Amino acid sequence: MPLICLASIRIEEVKAFAESKKFTMPFAPDPHRRVFSLYATQNIPRNVITGSDGKIIFQSTGYNEQEFKELETLFSHKSK
């Protein structure tokens, strides 16, 4: 299951942010929120998981450490 993090900033800023946080997942710049606007109009951070058909199967807003850990576990199992 591929994971892509959208960022509402330019590619240079995305790279610097990801490196500073030591993130290893891929980031895609979306400074004009074109992709973001397909799924929402406000609230960042927003977590959206879509199926292979593009339909939303999970979404939440904000950051919750427990939820994030559960999503990490889900993705690590799906990628094996």
C-alpha positions in Angstrom: 0.0 0.0 0.0 1.8 3.2 -1.1 1.9 6.1 1.3 2.3 9.6 0.0 2.3 12.7 2.1 1.0 15.9 0.5 2.5 19.2 1.6 1.0 22.6 0.9 4.5 24.0 0.4 7.1 24.1 -2.4 9.4 21.1 -3.2 12.4 22.8 -1.6 10.6 23.4 1.6 9.2 19.8 1.6 12.7 18.4 1.3 14.1 20.5 4.1 11.1 19.7 6.3 11.3 15.9 5.7 15.1 15.9 6.3 14.8 17.9 9.5 12.2 15.5 10.9 14.1 12.4 9.5 11.0 11.3 7.7 11.5 8.5 5.2 8.1 8.4 3.5 7.6 10.1 0.2 6.3 13.7 0.1 4.6 15.4 -2.8 4.3 19.1 -3.0 0.8 20.5 -3.5 1.3 24.2 -2.9 -1.9 25.1 -4.8 -3.9 22.4 -3.0 -5.1 20.8 -6.2 -5.0 17.3 -4.8 -6.0 18.3 -1.3 -9.1 20.1 -2.7 -10.3 16.8 -4.2 -10.8 15.5 -0.6 -11.3 18.5 1.6 -11.6 22.3 1.7 -10.0 23.0 5.1 -8.2 21.5 8.1 -4.5 20.5 8.1 -3.2 18.1 9.0 -5.7 15.8 7.4 -5.2 12.1 7.0 -6.9 10.4 4.1 -6.6 6.8 3.0 -8.1 5.9 -0.3 -8.7 2.5 -1.9 -7.3 1.6 -5.2 -10.5 3.0 -6.8 -9.7 6.4 -5.3 -12.6 6.3 -2.8 -12.0 7.4 0.8 -11.9 4.5 3.2 -10.6 6.5 6.2 -10.1 10.1 7.1 -9.4 12.2 10.1 -8.2 15.7 10.9 -5.5 16.9 13.3 -2.7 14.9 14.8 -3.3 12.2 17.4 -0.3 10.2 18.4 -2.2 7.0 19.1 -4.0 7.1 15.8 -0.7 7.8 14.0 0.9 4.8 15.6 -2.0 2.6 14.6 -1.8 3.8 11.0 2.0 3.2 11.0 1.3 -0.4 12.2 -1.3 -0.8 9.5 1.0 0.4 6.7 4.0 -1.6 7.9 1.9 -4.8 7.8 0.4 -4.0 4.4 3.8 -3.3 2.9 5.2 -6.8 3.8 
